[in-house]
Amino acid sequence: MSTYMSKEVREGLKAAQLAALKKTSRLRVLVGDEFHPVLRLWKDGFAVEEETAPALRGLVDIYDGGQHIYQCLIVASEAESGEMRYEFKRNTTALDQAPLDFFRDPQAPVGLLSK
């Protein structure tokens, strides 16, 4: 059996893999006012489609659906098999409230009832 595949078949398989990754991923990266689908996310970085995403650099936000999950400082790493990979210089979990600068006792009363 031959393992040779024509160029058209290889390109078709690569396009099908990218389409499947875009369909299954809920993750998006926000750059300026534009969202780009994240194909894969790992501990040290993420990948987007090489053809549609612009050259990303600097501060970006990563969303899971509508939920803001990370604010990241990124740098381009490499392009491989239709993906542009980026590495995190800084990856901070996004919070919905400001962090406290004091210890809050979990047993403290929530409010004060007055007469």
C-alpha positions in Angstrom: 0.0 0.0 0.0 1.3 3.4 -0.9 1.5 6.2 1.7 1.8 8.9 -1.0 -0.9 11.6 -1.0 -1.3 14.2 -3.7 -0.9 17.9 -2.8 -4.7 18.5 -3.2 -5.6 15.7 -0.8 -3.1 17.0 1.8 -4.4 20.5 1.5 -8.0 19.2 1.8 -7.2 17.3 5.0 -5.5 20.3 6.5 -8.5 22.6 5.7 -10.8 20.0 7.2 -8.8 19.8 10.4 -8.8 23.7 10.7 -12.5 23.8 10.1 -13.1 21.1 12.8 -11.0 23.0 15.3 -12.8 26.3 14.6 -16.2 24.6 15.0 -15.4 22.9 18.3 -13.6 25.8 20.1 -15.6 28.3 22.0 -12.5 30.3 22.8 -11.9 33.7 21.1 -9.2 36.3 21.3 -10.1 40.0 21.2 -7.7 42.3 19.5 -8.9 45.9 19.3 -12.5 45.5 18.2 -12.1 42.2 16.4 -12.6 38.6 17.6 -10.6 35.8 16.2 -11.3 32.1 17.0 -8.7 30.3 19.1 -8.0 26.9 17.7 -6.0 25.5 20.6 -5.0 26.8 24.1 -2.3 25.4 26.3 -0.4 26.5 29.4 2.2 28.7 27.7 0.2 30.0 24.7 -2.5 29.6 22.0 -3.0 29.2 18.3 -5.2 30.9 15.8 -5.8 30.4 12.1 -2.8 31.8 10.2 -4.7 33.2 7.2 -7.5 35.1 8.9 -5.7 36.5 12.0 -3.6 39.6 11.7 -0.1 39.8 13.2 -1.0 39.9 16.9 1.3 41.3 19.5 0.9 43.0 22.8 -2.1 43.0 25.1 -5.1 40.7 24.2 -8.1 39.3 25.9 -9.3 35.7 25.7 -12.9 34.8 26.0 -14.8 31.5 26.5 -18.0 32.3 24.8 -19.1 35.6 26.5 -17.0 35.1 29.6 -13.7 37.0 29.9 -11.2 34.5 31.2 -7.7 35.9 30.6 -5.9 39.1 29.9 -2.6 38.3 28.2 0.6 39.9 26.9 1.7 37.9 23.9 4.4 37.5 21.3 4.3 35.6 18.0 6.1 32.3 18.2 5.8 30.3 14.9 3.5 29.4 12.0 3.0 25.7 11.4 0.4 23.8 9.4 -2.0 26.7 9.0 -1.8 27.8 12.6 -0.1 30.9 14.0 1.1 30.2 17.5 1.6 32.8 20.2 3.4 32.5 23.5 2.3 34.3 26.7 4.7 36.7 28.3 2.1 37.4 31.0 -1.2 35.5 31.5 -3.5 37.0 34.1 -6.9 35.5 35.1 -9.6 38.1 34.6 -11.7 38.9 37.7 -15.2 40.4 37.8 -14.3 42.5 40.8 -11.3 44.4 42.1 -9.0 42.4 44.4 -9.1 43.2 48.1 -6.1 44.7 49.8 -7.2 43.4 53.3 -8.3 40.1 54.8 -12.0 39.5 54.9 -13.1 37.2 57.7 -15.5 34.6 56.3 -17.4 34.6 59.6 -17.9 38.4 59.6 -21.5 39.7 59.3 -22.6 40.6 55.8 -24.6 43.7 56.8 -25.8 45.7 59.8 -29.5 45.7 60.6 -30.7 48.8 62.3 -34.1 49.5 64.0 
